[in-house]
Amino acid sequence: MTTTPTTAPQFSLTDDQRDVQAMVREFAAARITPNAAEWDRNHTFDRALYAELAELGLMGICVPTELGGAGMDFLSYVLAVEELSRADAGVGVTIAVHTSASTLPIVHWGTEAQQQAWVPKLASGEWIGSFALTESGAGSDAGSMLTRADEQADGGFRITGRKQWITNGAYAGSFITFARSEPGTTDASGVSAFLVAGDSAGLSVGRVEEKLGLNSSNTVDMVYDDVSVGADLLLGTRGKGFRIAMQTLDGGRITIAAQALGIAQAAFDLASSYAKERTTFGKPIGSHQGIAFKLAEMSVEIEAARALTYRAAALKMAGQPHTVEGAQAKLFASGVARRVTGEAIQVLGGYGYSKEFPAERYYRDAKITEIYEGTSEIQKLVIARRLLGLDVR
Ligand SMILES: Cc1cc2nc3c(=O)[nH]c(=O)nc-3n(C[C@H](O)[C@H](O)[C@H](O)COP(=O)(O)OP(=O)(O)OC[C@H]3O[C@@H](n4cnc5c(N)ncnc54)[C@H](O)[C@@H]3O)c2cc1C
């Protein structure tokens, strides 16, 4: 196996990027962190929060200003997801799915009419966006989906099927929906992407998922019962929708890496401050080599994950290939989040296992980053196939 030399531009954060980072950090500390434990306990999706994030320009942070967005760059958006996730990973994923998976595909593949009709509503926060790819029998192998889009005499389609694990589903104004439009196909080659409005007749929430963590985010099954979509709501080329899904995930994975990074950073911050205060055997536990080494290793892992994540974002901004780099960032950062949150519990001892401190929430929230937008096993396949020249997508 060969490795690709990185062509990532050298970068350090610009003043604008630092300003966004500071603004989101300040907002999150005031408005999100104090509520995160309660939202987790009560499984609260705070719809009002997203109106406030919209006022800060964060519902369309990297959407062009002509389409109602804030016109910031992709790394600014990554920094925002990192900071939000540091306060509450559920809020982080809500924004990540809304932006990367629901708004940017319309910016990239939408017709001008689609962009004008859909993007400003998403970028202003009037609508929250969803991405409906997965089904109960089609997750990693999403191309085997059963949801059908039957063509009608007028050129439109009627969508029938059930999508599973749909983030934001119960609150969404729009769904990028993937369905099989080409009869006789059973794989990714027969899939198209459609824009489906949240208030479409025949579209409903089937089941609200009970999850291990990420409780302030909304995850549901969506039922499509003969949902009518006009021909003008086909996104991109008919039968080429799977490519849109995969390229969307290329960018989305960078933001899931940022989410993992935010969770890991929060766990590290908690563990290191606790290690300075908690004393055993007459000295702070951070002075015991066993704990000091843990903290040192956690910090190195976090910085390595950060470098991979920002590198992937920089490549995307520069218009360079970033499939491998995004997958590398997500694979590594999600593992870091799992390991660092586990070690944070260890540093806090019994208190780490209690709800008195957020370490246990960080641990529960971290696990999902190894699963969605492609599991860690799938990231390894993506990386290896590209490096071996076996994937020509
Ligand atoms: C909280 C949450 C939110 C989500 N949000 C969304 C969303 O908004 N929109 C959406 O469309 N989907 C969403 N998903 C779905 C998510 O992307 C899938 O769960 C994920 O891709 C894995 O699919 P699966 O659950 O069907 O697992 P499976 O595909 O059944 O995989 C099971 C196991 O087998 C492994 N495996 C599968 N194939 C291979 C292979 N070829 N080689 C090696 N190992 C393999 C996997 O890595 C995994 O360990 C969400 C999921 C969750 C839990």
The ligand as a Gaussian input file, in Angstrom:
#p B3LYP/6-31G(d) Opt

LIG

0 1
 C      -27.814000       8.336000      16.335000
 C      -27.767000       8.018000      14.871000
 C      -28.022000       9.023000      13.943000
 C      -28.026000       8.731000      12.577000
 N      -28.353000       9.716000      11.673000
 C      -28.562000       9.372000      10.375000
 C      -29.113000      10.329000       9.454000
 O      -29.377000      11.494000       9.792000
 N      -29.367000       9.938000       8.194000
 C      -29.095000       8.668000       7.761000
 O      -29.354000       8.370000       6.584000
 N      -28.545000       7.748000       8.602000
 C      -28.286000       8.074000       9.893000
 N      -27.760000       7.138000      10.774000
 C      -27.446000       5.796000      10.277000
 C      -25.969000       5.462000      10.319000
 O      -25.281000       6.159000       9.338000
 C      -25.836000       3.934000      10.215000
 O      -26.313000       3.400000      11.436000
 C      -24.428000       3.490000       9.936000
 O      -24.033000       3.851000       8.646000
 C      -24.246000       1.958000      10.101000
 O      -25.255000       1.245000       9.438000
 P      -26.034000       0.087000      10.223000
 O      -26.490000       0.653000      11.519000
 O      -27.067000      -0.466000       9.326000
 O      -24.942000      -1.002000      10.526000
 P      -24.528000      -2.226000       9.562000
 O      -24.285000      -1.723000       8.197000
 O      -25.542000      -3.315000       9.735000
 O      -23.144000      -2.675000      10.218000
 C      -23.072000      -3.539000      11.355000
 C      -21.595000      -3.807000      11.650000
 O      -21.003000      -4.483000      10.517000
 C      -19.877000      -3.745000      10.052000
 N      -19.811000      -3.870000       8.596000
 C      -20.804000      -3.707000       7.685000
 N      -20.341000      -3.889000       6.441000
 C      -19.009000      -4.146000       6.557000
 C      -17.956000      -4.409000       5.627000
 N      -18.164000      -4.404000       4.308000
 N      -16.715000      -4.660000       6.110000
 C      -16.469000      -4.647000       7.446000
 N      -17.421000      -4.391000       8.364000
 C      -18.668000      -4.145000       7.928000
 C      -20.140000      -2.297000      10.484000
 O      -18.936000      -1.566000      10.543000
 C      -20.787000      -2.528000      11.843000
 O      -19.768000      -2.748000      12.797000
 C      -27.713000       7.424000      12.136000
 C      -27.429000       6.421000      13.083000
 C      -27.477000       6.699000      14.422000
 C      -27.212000       5.581000      15.406000

